[in-house]
Amino acid sequence: MNINENFKYLNIGLPEDILRHKMYGNFNEAIRLIDIKLKEDIPQALRSCLIVQRELISRFHLDYPYSKAEALALVRESIPDFSEEEFDALVDKGAIGWVYSYGEIRYFNRFFASLCKTNADIAGRAGVASQGVESLKKTDKNTILDEAITDMKENGFTTRRFKIKAGMKLKDECFEKGMFIRAHLPIPAACDEQSDIVIEEIYPESGKIAPVDAPQRTVCWEENMEENHEFTVTYSYTYKSTYKDAEKIIPDENQPSFFTEEKPPHIVFTPYIKELVATLSEGAENNLEKAKRFYDFITLNMKYNFMPAYFSLENIAENCARNFTGDCGVFALLFLTMCRCAGIPAKWESGFDAEPEFCGGHDWVKFYIAPYGWIFADTSYGVAANRNENEERRKFYFGNIEPYRMVANSDFQEEFTIPKEHWRADPYDNQVGEMETDTKGFSFNEYDRYKSTIECIKL
């Protein structure tokens, strides 16, 4: 069994003594007890869970480096008058994540960047400009999103041609001369909206390109490296967005049976998910209305925050429904899980939003409404639209997405065409690439990566 397949057993859970050590941040003690347990004759499912938890616990501290004093000092570099009372209030609201680490509270490494993205007051005081047009307010006119949405509504569709370059490089302190490296970078995959895909250039030229219909499509290099160098790919593609007015769709109930199954550890119909779906579905006349209620529940109630590495997250969909916070992938997984639990086919789609001035990793969902077919839900853009008081845009993202996308992944928790043999940095999705040696997989803090739009043309 590939080591990453153990993740499907993650939600079995830890023995109580190990769990107590983990939650209090006694990570070394938790790992010691796991090692003892792994030497015993235990069920394979529990063994797989412990194998994953051991690696998860060993990485957990990387996402939570700051003491309270260090966190306050970080903010005050940009906002000198930021008070401890403000900090505590944001913690209480769930806007600043924390864990125990050896009995001391430690704070999330990206908390300030997350605040600047989602809190206009803090961003203004810090003098930080938002990246990504989905964060713009209703009063910010003539954004590329508004132009695309208007075009779609008036003409039925809009199309863009992109040229994008992406790259990655192992950090010098992790490099050893002559080491074997296997590197994966995501590239565009074929789907209904994405076509005319051309791989313009790859470096080194030895990279192997996955089939165009791969569920997580990459270009993969395998090399004994004599010097540390970048791996890069440049590609072009066309993306066409067709407008679907969800309020005018007349569905029938002849749904297909595919993409309605659970997929542990995160797409799971827990008692809470079942109860939530039943409550929200009460009185709904059809599956489209149910899906709209799930979308509204998320976009009208959830708060966006940057998240730790997905490697360390457990029971993502249910925890989102409890915590009322998440990022694009967390919101997408909750919507997808709720749809499937209600018998509505739903599938994952991801890559990134590809704007002329910005490329950022992103996830969204397709769901099936017969006889209309697959339509979109971008819950994260819906949450952003609600936060920025743009109801027209929030409604648009139930049924539609604009053309500023690159789709590399059509399924969640799938293996690459050339499998990664060791731990993935992200076991479920691939937006920025993966690297490994013949002995270990690298985590995100061990390699640098980038992506940028070279050209974006309206056709």
N, C-alpha and C positions, 0 to 999 in steps of 0.2 A: 504494500500500500504506500503510495506517495505520502510523504510526511504531512502535506497540507490537507490531505483527506481527513486527517484526525479532527479538523475543525467541525465537522458535522456532528461530533459528539460533545461539543463544548458546553451545551446547555444541560448536560446531565448534572453538572454541579460538583463542587468540591465537598469532601468530607468536612464535617463541622469544625473540627479542630484546626484544619488547614485554612478553612475559610475565615475563622476568627483572626488568625495571624495575618492573612492577606489584607483583611479590612482594616486592621490597626496599623498596617504598614510594616509588619515584621517579615519582610520579604525573604531574608536569608533563612529564617526558621520555617517559613512555609515551604520553601524549596527543599530544605533538609527533610521535612516530613513527607513531601512528595517522593523524594528519592527512596525513602524507606518503604513507602507504599508500593512503588513500582517494582520492588524486589519480591513482593508477595504474589500469591496466586489470586488474582482478582479478575473480574469479568473484562473482556476486551473493550467494551464500551467505556467503562470507567478508566481503563488504562489509557485509551486514546484521549479522554478528557484530561487526565493528569499530565500527559505528554504536552498537550497544548497549553494547559495552565502553567506548567513549569516555565515555558518560554515566554508566555504572556507576563508572568510575574517578574521575570528577569528584565523585561523591557519597561515595565510599568512606570518606573521613576523618571524615565527619559522625558515624559510629557509633563511632569510636574516638578520643575526645578527650584521654584522660588519660595523662600520664606515670606511671611507677611511684610517684614521690613524691606526685603529685596523687591517684592512686588510694588510696594508703595514708592520706593525709590525709582523704579522703572517708569511709573506713570509720571512722577514729579519731574523727570527729565524733560517732559513735554508740557506738563501742566503743573507748574510750581505750587499753585494753591489747592491742589487736589487733597481733600481731607481724608482722614482715616474713617470718619463717619460715612462719607460717600462710598468708600471702598466696601465697608461692612454692609451697607444697604444693597450694593450690587451683588455681593455674595449671597445675601438673603433672597434676592430675586432670581438666583440661579444664573446670573450673567457672568460670574467668575467661577470657574470650576476649581475644585480642590479635592485632595485625597489625604489620608494619613500616610506618612512615610516615617517609619520607626517612631511612631507616636506623636509626630509633629505634623501640623497641617502644612501642606505644600501646595502651591497654586499653579494652575495651568500655564504652560509656556507661551501660548498665543492669546492669552486673555486680553491684552491691551489692543492687539490688532483686531480682535473680534469686537471689542467695544467700539473701536473707531469705525468699523464697518456698519454697526447696527445702532449706534447711539449718536445722533446728529450733534447733540450738545457737546459730548466729549470729543468727537472728531473736530468740531469747530474750535474748541479750546486748545486742542493739540495742533491745530493747523494742518490736519491730514485730509487730503482729498480722497474721496471714495474711488475705488477701482471697480470697473464693471458697471454697465449702464443699468442693470436691474435694480441697483440701489438708489437711482435718482428719484426725486420726488415728482409728484404730479405737476408741480409748477415748473419743472425743468423741461422746457418745450423742445421740440424738434430733435429728440434723441433718435439714434438709429433704430431703437426698438419701436418707438412711436411711428416712425416712417414706414417700417416694415409691416407693422400691424395694420396701419391705414391702407397700405398697398394691398395686403392680403384681403381685407374686407371689401375694397373697391373693385379689385380685379380677380379675386378668387385664388391668387397665388402670388408668390414672389420668389426670385431665384438669385443665388449668389455663387460666384466662382472664387475659390480660395486657393492660395498657395501658402503653405505653412512649413516652418522648419522647427524641429525639436532635437534636443540633444541631452546627453548625460555623460558624467565623468566621475570616476571613483576619486574620492578625496586622497590627496597625496599621502597622508599618514596611514591610509589603509592599503596602499599599493606595495607590492613586492615584485621585484624584477623576475620575470619568467612565470609568474602566477597564471593559472588558468582562469579565464573570465567568461561567463555566459551572461549576455546582456540582452534585454528585451525593451523595445520602445513601441508604444501603441501607434497604429496607423489606421487610416480610414477603412471601414468595412462596408460592403454593399448592403444597402437597405432601400426601402421604397423611396425615401427622400434623397438619398445620397448616391451619386452616379459619376461616371466619367473620371474614375479614380486613376491617377497616374503617380507612380513612385518616381519622382524626378531624379533623386540622387541619394545614395546611402554611403556612409563612410564609417568603417572600411567597406570596400566593395564586396567583401565576403559574406555580408549579412544575408540571411535566408528569409524570404518574404512568405508569410503565411497565406493560405488561400483566402480569397476575398470574402468568403462566407464564414470564416472562423468566428466562433462565439466571442473570443477575445483576441482580436487580430493584432499581431506584432511583426516587426522585423527583428530577427534574433541573430546575434553574433556569438561565435565560440572561438576563443583565441587564447593562445599562450602569449601574454603581453610582455614585450621586452621594455616598453616604455609606457608610461601612463598617458593615455590620449582620450579624446572625446569619441563617443559614438553618436552619429548624427543621421537624421533622415529628413529629406525635403520632399513634400508631396503636394499634389493639387487635386481638387475634386469640386463637384457641383452639388449644391444643396438646394432643393426646391421645397418650400413650405406651402401647403394648400390649406385654405381656410375652411374650417368646419364650424358652423354655428350650432353649438351644443343645444341651444334653446329650441332649435327647429328640428333636431333629430327625432325621428319617430322610431323607437326601437321595437324589436320583437324579442322574444325570450328563447329563441333557438340558438343558444350559445354553444360553441364548441367546448369540448371537455379538456383541452390542453391548456397549459399554463394556469391551472387551478390548484396545483399540489403544494404541499409544504416543502420546504427545503431547509432543514436545520443547519446551523443553529439559530438563524435570525428570522426566516420566513416560517413561523410556527403559529398554529392556531391555539394559543394558550386560553385558559378559561377567561382571562380578562379580555383578550382580543375577541373571543366569541361573544361575550356579553356586550362589549362596546359595539360590535357590528350589529348585533340584534337590536340594541337600543336605538342606534342611528337609523336602522333600516325600517323601524316600525312605521307602518302606514305608507311606505314607499310603493309606488305603483309598478315600477320596473327597475331594471338594473342600472339604467342611466341615472335615475333619480337617486338610487343608493350611492353610486359612485360620486355624484355631486355632493351628497351629504358628507361622505368621507373627506372629499376635497375641502369642503367648507370647514369641517371640524379642524382640519390641520391648518389651513391658511388663515382662518380667523382667530385661532387660539394659540398657535405655537410661536415661540420666539427663536430666532436664528442665533446660533452661536457656532464658532469654530469648534471642532471636535478633536479629541486625541486621535492618534493613529487607530484605524479600525481594527488592527491586530489586537488591541487591548479591550475592545468593546464586547459586551455580552448582551444577548437577547435584545438586539437593537430596536426592533419594531415595538416590542412591548415596553421597553424602557422609555422610548419616545412618548408613548401614550400615557406613561406615568409622570415623566419629568416635564412634558410640554416644552421641550427644547431640543434642538438638533441642528444639523446642516442639511445640504441638499440630499445626500445619500440616505441620511437617517429619515428625513421626511418621506423620501421616495419609497423606502422599505416599508414604512408604516402604511402608506397608501396602498402599495402593492399587496401587502399581507392582508389588509382589510378587504380589498377587492377579492382576492382569492378565497378568503374565508367565507365571503358572501356568494361564491360560485361564479364570480366575474373573472374571465381570463385576464391576466395582467402580466406584463413582462418588463424586465429591467432594460434600460438603454443608457449608455454613458460614453463619455469621452471628455469633451470640454466645450465651453462657450468660446467661440472664435470670433471675436470682435476685431475691427481694424486696428485698435490700439491696445487690445488686451486679450490674453488667452488664460482661462482659468478652468481647472478641473470641475466637472459638473455631471450630475446624474438626474434622470427623470424617468417617467413611466409611460408605457403604452398599455391601454386596456381596450378590450374588444366589446363592441356593442353591435349585435346583429340587427338588421342586415347591413349596417353602415361600415363595419370593419374596425380596424385598429385606429384609435384616436389617442391624443396625448393628454397627460396631466403633468405639469411642472409645478409641484407643490412648493419648492423653494422660491421660485419666481413669484408664486402666488403669495407666499408669506411676505416677501419683500414688498410686493405691491400693496398689501394691506398695511404694512408698517409705514409706508410712504403715502398712504391715503389715496391710492390710485385704484379705485374699484373697477374701472373699465379694464385696466390691465389685469387685475386679479381674475376677472371673469374670463378674459381671453385665454389664460393659461389652463383653463379646464376645457380641453378639446384641441388645443393648438400649441405649437411652438413656432417661434420665428426662425429664420434661416441661418442665424449666427451660431452654428453647431458643427462639431466634428464627432461622428459616431465611430467609436472603435470597438465597443462592447455591446453585444445584444443579449447577454445573459449574465447572471450574477453567480459568483463562486464557480467559475469554469476554468479548466486547465488550458494552458497555452498549447499551440500546435507542437512546439518543441517544449516539453514540460520543464518546469523549474524543479530541480531535484531537492532543494533545501527550502527552508522557510521563506515565504514571500514577505516582502515588506507590507503589502496589502493582500491578504489571502482571498479577497472577494472580488475586487475590481482592479482595473489597470488604467490609470489616467496619466501617469508620469514616467512609468518604466520600472524595471526590476533588474537587479544585478546579483550575481552569486559567483563563488569560486567552486572548486571541486570539493570543498569541505564545509562551506557555510553560505547562507543567504545574507545579504547585506540589508540592514535597516535603513530607513530614510535619512538618518543623520550621518550615514557613511558615504553617501554619494550626492553630487549636485546634479540638478536637472533644470531644463528650461524649455519653453516653447514660445513661438512668436509668429504673428501673422505678417507675411511678406507682402501679400496682395489680397485684396477683397474687392471684387467687381460685381456690380449689379448687372445681371443679364436681362 
